[in-house]
Amino acid sequence: MRSVRSHLKLTVNLILNLALTPIYLFVFTVTTILAVSHAFPARVSRANLRNQKNAGAVSAVFGTSAVLFHYFLILIEDVVFWPLGALIIKHNDTVKNDITNASNFAADSHRGLAVLSAHFGNIEVTADCVFLTALRHAHRDSRVIALAKPSKSRLATNFLAWYRRIRGLDIIQTNRKDFVRAMMQGFKQRRAVALLIDQKPARAGLFVNFLGTPAAFPEGGIEIAVRSQAEFVCITSRRIFPGIYTYEGRWLKDEIRSNQPVKTIMESYAAWLENVIHKSPWQWCWDYKKWSRVQAPTLKPAGNN
C-alpha cells in the first residue's frame, strides 16, 4: 500500500512539473534579466559569487538567476505541490540514523534538541525533515519551535506565522520581550528548537571562517541552548528536483562537550553548511550581505611586540 501511495505521489509530482514547464521557462527568463540588473539582491548576489566562489561575470549572472529561480520554486512548492500532496522527501539513511540517534539520546537524557539550520532549500520542508528524523523516532508529538525575525509588515509577519503553524512549526518572534525565556522553556520541555543562524547578526556576532572569508554569525541562540544543556544537530532540506527533496545533517556529538562549545559548534556548523552549499550552490541565499562586516583586529596586550 505504501509503495502504491509513493508511486502515485511521484506520478502527480511529474505531471505537475510537466504542466508547469512553460511557466518555469518564462520565470527563468525573467530571473536572468533581473540577474543582470542593478537591483539590490542581484547586485549583492553577483558580488558574493565573484568574491566567495571566484565566479566569472557570466557565471555570477547565471548563479544569481538560479538563486532567484530557486525562490520562485519555493513559492510553487508551498502553494501547489504541498496542498496537492506532491511534495516528496527521499530518505538519506546515514543522516537519518545520525539525527535519530541524537534525538533519542536527548530524549533519554531529558534534554531538548537544538536544530541548527539555514536559509537553504525550503525551510518548511526542513521542518518536515526534522519531524521525520527526530521527533517521531524519539516518541515526541510536539511541533518544532522556530525562532523568526518579524517582517517590517505586520500583515506579512502574521501570514507567515499562520502558514508555518499549519506546516508544523510553532513560531517564537524574536521581538518578544520574553523570547529567551520562551526558548529556554522549549528546551526544558525537551522539544526541538530550530535556529536559522546563517544570516549576519544585527550587531556583534561570532566570526568564523565561511567560504574562505571570516563572517559574523549570531551566537546568542547557541549560548542559550548550551546553557540549557541541549543536544545539537545540523539539518536542512536539499532539492533534487522541483517538489522532490532529500536532507543533509549531522549530530554535533563532540562539539557540545568541548572546552569552548559555542565557538566549536559554530565552526562545525559553518563547515557543514559550506559542504551543503557546494552540493547545491544555488539553493542558498547569496543575496545576503553576509561578508559586509569586517572582523575587528585583536589588540595585543600592552608590552607585547
C-alpha positions as CSV (number, residue, x, y, z in Angstrom):
1,M,0.0,0.0,0.0
2,R,2.8,2.4,0.9
3,S,4.5,1.6,-2.4
4,V,1.3,2.4,-4.3
5,R,1.0,5.8,-2.5
6,S,4.6,6.6,-3.2
7,H,4.2,5.8,-6.9
8,L,1.0,7.9,-7.0
9,K,2.7,10.8,-5.3
10,L,5.7,10.6,-7.8
11,T,3.2,10.5,-10.7
12,V,1.4,13.6,-9.5
13,N,4.7,15.4,-9.0
14,L,5.9,14.6,-12.5
15,I,2.6,15.7,-14.1
16,L,2.7,19.0,-12.2
17,N,6.3,19.6,-13.3
18,L,5.4,18.8,-16.9
19,A,2.4,21.2,-16.7
20,L,4.5,23.9,-15.1
21,T,7.4,23.7,-17.6
22,P,6.3,26.6,-19.8
23,I,6.0,28.8,-16.6
24,Y,9.4,27.6,-15.4
25,L,11.0,28.7,-18.7
26,F,9.2,32.1,-18.6
27,V,10.2,32.7,-15.0
28,F,13.8,31.7,-15.6
29,T,14.0,34.1,-18.5
30,V,12.7,36.9,-16.2
31,T,15.2,35.9,-13.4
32,T,18.0,36.0,-15.9
33,I,17.0,39.6,-16.9
34,L,16.8,40.5,-13.2
35,A,20.2,38.9,-12.6
36,V,22.0,41.5,-14.8
37,S,20.2,44.4,-13.2
38,H,21.5,46.8,-10.6
39,A,18.7,45.9,-8.2
40,F,19.9,45.3,-4.6
41,P,19.6,41.4,-4.4
42,A,21.1,40.8,-7.8
43,R,24.0,43.2,-7.2
44,V,24.8,41.6,-3.8
45,S,24.5,38.1,-5.2
46,R,26.8,38.7,-8.1
47,A,29.4,40.3,-5.8
48,N,29.3,37.4,-3.3
49,L,29.6,34.8,-6.1
50,R,32.6,36.6,-7.5
51,N,34.3,37.0,-4.2
52,Q,33.5,33.7,-2.5
53,K,33.3,31.3,-5.4
54,N,35.7,33.0,-7.8
55,A,32.9,33.1,-10.4
56,G,33.4,35.0,-13.6
57,A,31.0,37.6,-14.9
58,V,28.8,35.2,-16.8
59,S,28.8,32.5,-14.1
60,A,27.9,35.2,-11.5
61,V,24.9,36.2,-13.6
62,F,23.8,32.6,-14.2
63,G,24.2,31.8,-10.5
64,T,22.2,34.9,-9.4
65,S,19.4,33.9,-11.9
66,A,19.4,30.3,-10.5
67,V,19.1,31.7,-6.9
68,L,16.2,33.9,-7.9
69,F,14.5,31.0,-9.7
70,H,15.1,28.9,-6.5
71,Y,12.9,31.5,-4.6
72,F,10.2,31.0,-7.2
73,L,10.3,27.2,-6.8
74,I,9.9,27.5,-3.1
75,L,6.7,29.5,-3.7
76,I,5.4,26.9,-6.2
77,E,6.2,24.1,-3.9
78,D,4.4,25.7,-1.0
79,V,1.2,26.8,-2.9
80,V,0.9,24.0,-5.5
81,F,2.9,20.8,-4.6
82,W,2.3,20.8,-0.9
83,P,-1.5,21.3,-1.0
84,L,-1.8,18.6,-3.6
85,G,0.3,16.1,-1.6
86,A,3.0,16.1,-4.2
87,L,6.0,17.1,-2.1
88,I,8.4,14.1,-1.8
89,I,11.2,13.7,0.8
90,K,13.6,10.9,-0.1
91,H,15.5,9.4,2.9
92,N,19.2,9.8,3.4
93,D,19.7,6.8,5.7
94,T,23.1,7.9,7.0
95,V,21.8,11.3,8.0
96,K,18.5,9.8,9.3
97,N,20.3,7.4,11.6
98,D,22.6,10.1,12.9
99,I,19.9,12.6,13.7
100,T,17.6,9.9,15.1
101,N,20.4,8.8,17.5
102,A,20.9,12.4,18.6
103,S,17.2,12.8,19.2
104,N,16.8,9.6,21.1
105,F,19.9,10.4,23.2
106,A,18.4,13.8,24.0
107,A,15.0,12.3,24.9
108,D,16.7,9.6,27.1
109,S,18.8,12.3,28.8
110,H,15.8,14.6,29.3
111,R,17.3,17.3,27.1
112,G,16.0,19.5,24.4
113,L,17.2,19.4,20.8
114,A,18.8,22.5,19.2
115,V,18.3,22.2,15.4
116,L,20.8,24.4,13.6
117,S,19.5,25.1,10.1
118,A,19.9,27.7,7.3
119,H,18.1,29.6,4.6
120,F,18.8,26.7,2.3
121,G,16.4,24.5,0.3
122,N,12.9,25.1,1.6
123,I,12.5,26.0,5.3
124,E,9.1,24.4,5.6
125,V,10.3,21.2,4.0
126,T,13.2,21.3,6.5
127,A,10.7,21.3,9.3
128,D,9.2,18.1,7.8
129,C,12.6,16.6,7.7
130,V,13.2,17.4,11.4
131,F,9.9,15.6,12.2
132,L,10.8,12.6,10.1
133,T,14.2,12.1,11.6
134,A,13.9,13.5,15.2
135,L,10.5,14.0,16.7
136,R,8.8,10.8,15.5
137,H,11.6,8.5,16.4
138,A,12.0,9.9,19.9
139,H,8.3,9.4,20.5
140,R,7.7,13.2,20.6
141,D,4.4,14.5,19.3
142,S,5.3,18.2,19.9
143,R,5.8,20.5,17.0
144,V,9.1,22.1,16.0
145,I,9.7,25.5,17.6
146,A,11.3,28.0,15.3
147,L,12.7,31.5,16.0
148,A,11.5,34.0,13.4
149,K,12.6,37.6,12.9
150,P,9.4,39.6,12.3
151,S,8.9,41.4,9.0
152,K,8.5,45.1,8.7
153,S,5.0,44.4,7.6
154,R,2.7,43.2,10.4
155,L,0.4,41.6,7.8
156,A,3.4,39.6,6.3
157,T,4.5,38.6,9.8
158,N,1.1,37.3,10.8
159,F,0.6,35.5,7.4
160,L,4.0,33.7,7.7
161,A,3.3,32.8,11.3
162,W,-0.1,31.3,10.3
163,Y,1.3,29.4,7.3
164,R,4.2,28.0,9.3
165,R,1.9,26.8,12.1
166,I,-0.2,24.8,9.6
167,R,3.1,23.4,8.3
168,G,4.0,22.1,11.8
169,L,6.0,24.9,13.3
170,D,5.5,26.8,16.5
171,I,6.9,30.3,16.0
172,I,8.6,32.5,18.6
173,Q,9.1,36.0,17.3
174,T,12.5,37.4,18.3
175,N,11.0,40.8,19.1
176,R,9.1,39.3,22.0
177,K,10.4,40.6,25.4
178,D,10.3,37.0,26.8
179,F,11.6,35.2,23.7
180,V,14.8,34.0,25.6
181,R,12.6,32.6,28.4
182,A,10.2,31.0,25.8
183,M,13.2,29.4,24.1
184,M,14.6,28.0,27.3
185,Q,11.2,26.7,28.2
186,G,11.1,24.8,24.9
187,F,14.4,23.1,25.7
188,K,13.1,22.4,29.3
189,Q,10.1,20.6,27.7
190,R,12.5,18.5,25.6
191,R,11.3,20.0,22.4
192,A,13.2,20.6,19.2
193,V,14.0,24.3,18.7
194,A,15.2,25.4,15.2
195,L,17.8,28.2,14.9
196,L,18.5,29.6,11.4
197,I,21.9,31.1,12.1
198,D,23.4,31.6,8.6
199,Q,22.4,35.3,8.4
200,K,24.6,38.1,9.6
201,P,23.5,39.3,13.1
202,A,22.3,42.9,13.5
203,R,25.3,43.6,15.7
204,A,28.3,41.9,17.3
205,G,28.3,38.2,16.4
206,L,30.9,35.5,16.4
207,F,33.3,35.5,13.4
208,V,34.3,32.1,11.9
209,N,35.7,31.2,8.5
210,F,33.0,30.7,6.0
211,L,33.6,30.1,2.3
212,G,37.1,31.3,2.6
213,T,36.4,34.6,4.5
214,P,35.7,35.3,8.2
215,A,32.0,36.1,8.6
216,A,29.8,37.0,11.5
217,F,27.2,34.5,12.8
218,P,24.6,35.1,15.6
219,E,25.8,33.1,18.6
220,G,23.0,34.1,21.1
221,G,20.7,31.1,20.4
222,I,23.6,28.7,20.6
223,E,24.6,30.2,24.0
224,I,21.1,29.7,25.3
225,A,21.0,26.1,24.0
226,V,24.3,25.4,25.7
227,R,23.1,26.8,29.0
228,S,20.0,24.6,28.6
229,Q,22.2,21.5,28.0
230,A,20.5,20.8,24.7
231,E,21.9,18.4,22.2
232,F,22.9,19.9,18.8
233,V,22.2,18.7,15.3
234,C,22.5,20.4,11.9
235,I,19.8,19.7,9.3
236,T,18.5,21.2,6.2
237,S,16.4,20.1,3.2
238,R,18.1,20.0,-0.3
239,R,16.1,20.0,-3.5
240,I,16.8,17.2,-6.0
241,F,14.0,18.2,-8.4
242,P,11.1,20.6,-8.1
243,G,9.0,19.2,-5.3
244,I,11.4,16.4,-4.5
245,Y,13.9,16.7,-1.6
246,T,16.4,14.9,0.4
247,Y,18.1,16.2,3.6
248,E,21.5,16.9,4.9
249,G,22.6,16.8,8.5
250,R,24.8,15.6,11.3
251,W,24.8,15.3,15.1
252,L,27.3,17.6,16.8
253,K,28.0,15.0,19.4
254,D,31.5,16.0,20.5
255,E,31.3,19.8,20.0
256,I,28.9,20.4,22.9
257,R,31.4,18.7,25.2
258,S,34.4,20.7,24.2
259,N,36.1,23.4,26.3
260,Q,34.7,26.2,24.1
261,P,31.3,24.7,23.0
262,V,29.8,27.9,21.4
263,K,32.9,28.6,19.2
264,T,33.4,24.9,18.3
265,I,29.7,24.4,17.5
266,M,29.7,27.5,15.3
267,E,32.8,26.4,13.4
268,S,31.4,22.9,12.8
269,Y,28.1,24.4,11.6
270,A,29.9,26.7,9.2
271,A,32.0,23.9,7.8
272,W,28.9,21.7,7.5
273,L,26.9,24.4,5.7
274,E,29.8,25.0,3.3
275,N,29.7,21.4,2.3
276,V,26.0,21.5,1.7
277,I,26.3,24.7,-0.4
278,H,29.0,23.0,-2.5
279,K,26.5,20.2,-3.3
280,S,23.7,22.6,-4.4
281,P,25.1,26.1,-4.6
282,W,22.0,27.9,-5.9
283,Q,19.8,26.8,-3.1
284,W,21.4,29.2,-0.6
285,C,20.6,32.9,-0.3
286,W,23.7,34.5,-2.0
287,D,21.9,37.9,-1.9
288,Y,22.6,38.3,1.9
289,K,25.3,40.9,2.8
290,K,27.0,38.1,4.7
291,W,30.5,39.4,4.5
292,S,29.8,43.2,4.7
293,R,31.1,43.4,8.3
294,V,34.9,43.1,8.8
295,Q,36.2,41.5,12.0
296,A,37.8,44.0,14.3
297,P,41.5,43.4,14.8
298,T,42.6,41.7,18.1
299,L,44.5,44.1,20.3
300,K,47.7,42.7,21.7
301,P,48.3,43.1,25.5
302,A,50.4,46.1,26.4
303,G,54.1,45.4,26.5
304,N,54.0,42.7,23.7
305,N,55.8,43.3,20.4
